[in-house]
Amino acid sequence: MSKIKYLVTICFLFLLLMSCQDSLSKFKLGIDVMANSKFAAIQGKRVAIITNQTGLDSQGNHVIDLFFIAPGVELVALFGPEHGIRGDVEGGFDINDQKDPKTGVPIISIYGNTNKPTPEMLQGIDVLIFDIQDVGARFYTYISTMSLCMEAAAENNIEFMVLDRPNPITGMIVEGPVLKDEYKSFVGIHRIALRHGMTVGELAKMFNEEGWLANGIKAQLTVIPMENWRRNSWYGELGIQWIKPSPNMPSPMTALLYPGMGLLETCNISEGRGTAKPFENIGAPWLDNVNLAKILQESGISGVSIDTISYIPVDMPGAAMNPKYEGQLCHGLLLSVTDPRQFQSVAFGLHLICAAKKLHPDKFAWNSQRSPRLMFGNDETPVAIDAGQTAEQIIESWNPDLVTFQLIREKYLLYE
């Protein structure tokens, strides 16, 4: 190569690198876009926010603080979802009304006795804003909270706004069973795939436009989209801090595993609560972890490494009290995602459950008859597992509904 060609190549690579860095630096969350507009969309309005500890902008400022000091904006109420405004309450525990210690703004609980704001709670509010980091799985309850709040806003003629955030496990992979209407619940509120591959803003548009809110009512919905987010982006590459959306979601790695490993909450296999790596550690005292690891390594699911381990679940105040097999030695697996763009978490979780049941037909058990049906979103999957069908056969049975969902989903995607 001549000296001139060499210099031209070096210059080209340098410009390409600078362009990539510039592109990354321009990534903006919905809250960043709102703040950059000087809160134009809500000037002169009385605002309430549904948020928690994940409601930070790219510089680490909390949405509550930003709105509280924003000129022309009156912050009148905060709504706390599961785990509370600060995210320090263990899953499943009721949240009480209180006041935000920093601003004095009232916090109204919408987890426990009331999951949907009442007309009394919404008095004096012009616009209700949702800003919470989701993890990309249907049974993670923040999207159920969003839907119920949209519904309440629509019923009370209040604007609803979503400040969009990334799907942390990429917005490319869509997998798992689609919820059947008869199994709607707070851990599965609409007919979406278990791993939906959408952002909260895209989901809000789908819920609204498909007429899935109660009685087909539609909210006055505005989505403030992110800038420069791509569907194949994984949260760990975005250059922004990960804030635990809940006590047992400590890292983006955990989120990648959660759609599949969360299914272990339906059965008597420990999902790793009571350890430092929930959903990365899985096991049970009776589990043949060596043979389980071998079966999973031969399953054809790529993008994950599997090691055998032993661990003892313990009480972890604020994260996991009375975990499965507390104080008992569990023989299990340590899972690590090696390729976020390839790993199919739901398929892996199904392979794991099918293999565990085949290895231990006398030990494996569901927690109840209803639990697996609510989490899978149908009756057929747990029945098929019990009947000894292979994971491949069960995944194939999901495909017709999954194709229909993908066609609906396509209409609401905001990002490439």
C-alpha positions in Angstrom: 0.0 0.0 0.0 1.3 3.4 -0.9 1.9 6.1 1.7 -1.0 8.2 0.3 -3.4 5.3 0.4 -2.3 4.4 3.9 -3.0 8.0 5.1 -6.4 8.1 3.3 -7.3 4.8 5.0 -6.3 6.1 8.4 -8.3 9.3 8.0 -11.3 7.3 6.9 -11.1 5.1 9.9 -10.7 8.1 12.2 -13.7 9.8 10.8 -15.7 6.6 11.1 -14.7 6.2 14.7 -15.6 9.9 15.4 -19.0 9.4 13.7 -19.8 6.3 15.8 -18.8 8.1 19.0 -21.0 11.1 18.0 -23.9 8.8 17.3 -23.6 7.2 20.7 -23.3 10.6 22.4 -26.6 11.7 20.9 -28.6 8.9 22.5 -31.4 10.4 24.5 -34.0 9.0 26.8 -37.6 10.2 26.6 -36.9 12.3 29.8 -33.9 13.9 28.1 -36.0 14.9 25.1 -38.7 16.3 27.3 -36.1 18.3 29.3 -34.4 19.6 26.2 -37.8 21.0 25.0 -38.0 22.9 28.3 -41.1 20.8 29.2 -43.1 22.5 26.4 -45.7 19.8 26.2 -46.8 20.2 29.8 -46.4 24.0 30.4 -49.1 25.4 32.6 -50.4 21.9 33.6 -50.8 20.1 36.9 -48.7 16.9 36.5 -48.6 13.6 38.3 -45.8 11.0 37.6 -45.9 7.2 37.8 -42.2 6.4 38.5 -39.6 4.8 40.7 -35.9 4.9 41.2 -35.3 4.1 37.5 -36.7 7.4 36.4 -33.4 9.1 35.8 -32.2 11.1 32.9 -28.9 10.4 31.2 -27.0 12.5 33.7 -28.5 10.8 36.7 -31.1 13.4 37.6 -34.4 12.1 38.8 -37.6 12.9 36.9 -39.3 13.9 40.2 -36.6 16.5 40.8 -36.6 17.8 37.2 -40.3 18.2 37.1 -40.4 19.8 40.6 -38.1 22.6 39.6 -39.3 23.0 36.0 -40.7 26.5 35.3 -44.3 26.5 34.3 -44.9 22.9 35.6 -46.9 22.1 38.8 -46.0 18.6 40.2 -49.0 17.6 42.3 -48.7 13.9 42.9 -46.5 10.8 42.5 -47.8 7.3 42.0 -45.8 4.3 43.4 -45.9 0.9 41.6 -44.8 -2.5 42.8 -41.5 -2.1 44.8 -42.3 1.6 45.6 -41.0 4.9 44.4 -37.5 4.1 45.6 -37.6 0.4 44.5 -36.7 -0.9 47.9 -39.7 -3.0 48.6 -39.7 -6.8 47.9 -42.0 -8.0 45.2 -45.5 -8.8 46.3 -45.6 -6.6 49.4 -48.2 -3.8 49.6 -47.0 -0.2 49.3 -48.4 2.5 51.6 -49.2 6.1 50.8 -46.6 8.6 52.0 -44.7 11.8 51.0 -41.6 12.1 48.9 -38.9 13.1 51.5 -37.1 15.4 49.1 -39.9 17.4 47.6 -42.8 16.8 49.9 -45.0 15.8 47.0 -47.7 13.2 48.0 -46.9 9.6 47.0 -50.0 7.5 46.2 -49.7 3.7 46.2 -51.0 1.8 43.2 -49.7 -1.6 44.3 -51.6 -3.6 47.0 -55.2 -2.7 47.7 -55.5 -0.5 44.5 -53.6 -1.2 41.3 -55.6 1.3 39.3 -55.9 5.0 40.3 -59.4 5.9 41.5 -61.2 9.1 40.4 -60.5 10.6 43.8 -56.7 9.9 43.4 -56.8 11.8 40.0 -58.6 14.9 41.1 -56.7 18.1 40.2 -54.4 16.4 37.7 -54.2 17.5 34.0 -51.7 15.0 32.7 -50.5 11.7 34.1 -46.9 10.7 33.1 -45.3 7.3 33.1 -41.5 7.0 33.4 -40.2 3.6 34.5 -37.6 1.2 33.2 -39.2 -2.0 32.0 -37.2 -5.3 31.5 -39.0 -6.7 28.4 -41.0 -9.6 29.9 -44.8 -9.7 30.0 -45.1 -10.8 33.6 -42.9 -7.9 34.9 -45.7 -5.8 36.4 -44.8 -2.3 35.4 -46.4 -2.5 32.0 -49.6 -3.7 33.8 -49.4 -0.6 36.0 -49.0 1.5 32.9 -52.0 0.0 31.2 -54.3 0.4 34.2 -53.1 4.0 34.7 -53.8 4.7 31.0 -57.3 3.3 31.5 -57.9 5.4 34.5 -56.7 8.6 32.7 -59.0 7.9 29.8 -62.0 7.3 32.1 -61.3 10.6 33.8 -60.5 12.7 30.7 -56.9 13.2 31.7 -54.0 13.3 29.3 -51.5 10.3 29.5 -47.9 10.6 28.5 -45.1 8.0 28.3 -41.4 9.1 28.5 -39.9 6.2 26.5 -37.0 4.0 27.7 -35.0 1.2 26.0 -36.1 -2.4 26.0 -32.9 -3.5 27.9 -32.8 -7.0 26.4 -33.0 -5.6 22.8 -36.1 -4.9 20.8 -35.3 -7.6 18.2 -36.1 -11.0 19.7 -39.8 -11.9 20.1 -40.5 -15.3 21.6 -42.7 -17.3 23.9 -46.4 -17.9 24.2 -49.0 -15.2 23.6 -51.4 -14.6 26.5 -54.8 -16.1 26.2 -57.7 -13.8 27.3 -58.9 -16.2 30.0 -55.5 -15.9 31.8 -55.4 -12.2 32.0 -54.0 -11.0 35.3 -51.7 -8.4 36.8 -48.8 -10.6 35.6 -50.2 -10.7 32.1 -52.6 -7.9 31.3 -52.9 -8.1 27.5 -52.4 -10.4 24.5 -48.7 -10.0 24.0 -45.8 -12.5 23.7 -44.0 -13.4 26.9 -40.9 -11.7 25.4 -42.5 -8.9 23.4 -39.4 -7.0 22.0 -41.1 -3.6 22.5 -40.4 -0.4 24.5 -43.0 0.9 27.0 -43.9 3.7 24.6 -44.6 1.2 21.8 -46.6 -1.0 24.1 -48.7 2.0 25.2 -49.6 2.8 21.6 -50.5 -0.9 21.0 -52.7 -1.1 24.2 -54.4 2.1 23.2 -55.0 1.7 19.5 -55.9 -2.0 19.6 -58.8 -1.2 22.0 -57.4 -3.3 24.7 -58.2 -0.9 27.6 -61.4 -1.6 29.5 -64.5 -1.3 27.2 -62.3 -0.2 24.3 -61.8 3.2 25.8 -58.9 5.2 24.4 -56.5 7.5 26.3 -55.3 10.9 25.1 -51.9 9.4 24.6 -48.6 11.1 23.8 -45.3 9.1 23.6 -42.1 11.1 24.0 -39.7 8.8 22.0 -36.0 8.4 22.6 -33.5 9.6 20.1 -30.9 7.4 18.4 -31.9 4.1 20.0 -31.7 1.1 17.8 -33.8 -2.1 18.2 -30.6 -4.3 18.3 -29.1 -2.3 21.2 -28.5 -4.0 24.5 -28.7 -1.8 27.6 -25.1 -2.6 28.6 -23.9 -0.9 25.4 -25.8 2.4 25.8 -23.4 4.1 28.2 -26.0 4.9 30.8 -26.1 3.6 34.4 -28.3 0.6 35.2 -30.6 1.2 38.1 -32.2 -1.9 39.6 -35.9 -1.8 38.5 -36.6 -4.1 41.4 -34.5 -5.6 44.3 -33.9 -8.8 42.4 -32.9 -7.2 39.0 -29.3 -6.1 39.8 -27.9 -6.0 36.3 -28.7 -6.0 32.6 -27.4 -9.6 32.6 -30.2 -10.5 35.0 -32.8 -8.9 32.7 -31.6 -10.9 29.7 -32.2 -14.1 31.7 -35.4 -13.1 33.4 -38.1 -13.9 30.7 -37.0 -17.6 30.9 -35.8 -17.9 34.4 -38.8 -16.0 35.8 -40.8 -19.1 34.8 -39.1 -21.0 37.6 -41.3 -19.0 40.0 -44.1 -21.4 38.9 -42.4 -24.5 40.1 -40.2 -25.9 42.9 -36.8 -25.0 41.4 -35.1 -22.0 43.0 -34.8 -19.0 40.7 -31.8 -17.8 42.8 -33.7 -15.4 45.1 -31.7 -15.3 48.4 -28.4 -15.2 46.5 -26.3 -12.4 45.1 -27.2 -13.5 41.5 -31.0 -14.1 41.3 -32.1 -15.6 38.0 -28.4 -16.3 37.2 -28.3 -19.0 39.9 -30.9 -21.7 39.6 -31.1 -25.0 41.5 -32.7 -27.3 44.1 -31.5 -29.8 46.7 -32.7 -32.7 44.6 -31.5 -31.4 41.2 -29.1 -33.5 39.1 -27.2 -30.3 37.9 -24.5 -32.2 36.0 -26.9 -34.0 33.7 -29.2 -30.9 33.5 -26.2 -28.8 32.3 -25.4 -31.5 29.7 -28.9 -31.5 28.3 -29.1 -27.7 28.1 -25.7 -27.5 26.4 -27.0 -29.9 23.7 -30.3 -28.0 23.3 -29.1 -25.7 20.5 -29.8 -22.5 22.5 -26.8 -20.3 21.8 -25.5 -17.2 23.5 -25.3 -18.5 27.1 -22.6 -20.3 29.2 -23.6 -22.9 31.8 -21.6 -23.9 34.8 -22.5 -26.2 37.7 -22.5 -24.7 41.2 -23.9 -25.2 44.7 -25.4 -22.4 46.8 -27.5 -21.9 49.9 -30.4 -19.4 49.7 -30.7 -17.1 52.7 -32.9 -14.3 53.9 -32.0 -11.0 52.2 -34.0 -8.1 53.8 -35.5 -5.9 51.2 -34.8 -8.4 48.4 -35.8 -11.9 49.3 -37.3 -13.1 52.6 -38.1 -16.8 53.0 -36.7 -17.8 49.6 -37.2 -21.3 48.3 -35.0 -23.8 50.1 -33.8 -21.2 52.6 -30.8 -22.6 54.4 -30.6 -25.7 52.2 -27.8 -26.6 49.9 -29.0 -26.4 46.3 -27.3 -28.1 43.4 -27.6 -25.8 40.5 -26.4 -23.9 37.5 -24.7 -20.5 37.1 -25.9 -18.9 33.8 -24.1 -16.1 31.9 -25.3 -14.6 28.7 -22.5 -14.4 26.2 -24.4 -12.9 23.2 -27.4 -10.7 24.1 -28.5 -10.6 20.4 -28.7 -14.4 20.1 -29.8 -15.7 23.4 -33.5 -16.8 23.5 -34.3 -16.7 27.1 -37.9 -18.1 27.0 -36.8 -21.1 24.9 -34.0 -21.8 27.3 -36.3 -21.6 30.3 -38.7 -24.0 28.7 -35.9 -26.4 27.8 -34.7 -26.2 31.5 -38.2 -27.0 32.9 -38.8 -29.9 30.5 -35.4 -31.4 31.2 -35.8 -31.0 35.0 -39.2 -32.7 34.9 -37.8 -35.5 32.7 -34.8 -36.1 35.0 -36.9 -35.9 38.2 -40.5 -36.9 37.5 -41.0 -37.7 41.2 -39.5 -34.5 42.5 -40.5 -31.7 40.1 -43.7 -30.0 41.0 -45.7 -26.9 40.1 -46.4 -24.4 42.9 -50.1 -24.5 42.2 -52.5 -25.4 39.3 -53.0 -21.7 38.5 -49.5 -20.2 38.8 -48.0 -21.8 35.6 -51.0 -20.9 33.6 -50.9 -17.2 34.6 -47.1 -17.0 33.9 -47.2 -18.9 30.6 -50.4 -17.2 29.7 -52.2 -20.3 28.6 -53.3 -23.8 29.8 -51.7 -25.7 27.0 -48.0 -25.2 27.9 -48.0 -26.6 31.4 -50.3 -29.5 30.3 -47.9 -30.3 27.4 -44.9 -30.2 29.9 -46.7 -32.6 32.2 -47.5 -34.9 29.2 -43.8 -35.2 28.4 -43.8 -33.2 25.1 -40.4 -32.0 24.0 -39.5 -28.3 24.3 -39.2 -28.1 20.5 -42.8 -29.4 20.1 -44.1 -26.9 22.6 -42.2 -24.0 21.0 -43.7 -25.0 17.6 -47.2 -24.9 19.1 -46.6 -21.2 20.1 -45.9 -20.1 16.5 -49.4 -19.4 15.1 -50.3 -16.9 17.9 -46.8 -15.5 17.7 -47.1 -14.7 14.0 -50.4 -12.9 14.6 -48.8 -10.9 17.5 -45.9 -9.9 15.3 -48.2 -8.6 12.6 -50.0 -6.4 15.2 -46.7 -5.4 16.9 -45.2 -4.1 13.6 -47.8 -1.3 13.4 -46.5 0.3 16.6 -42.7 0.1 16.4 -41.1 3.5 16.7 -37.5 2.6 16.1 -35.5 0.7 13.5 
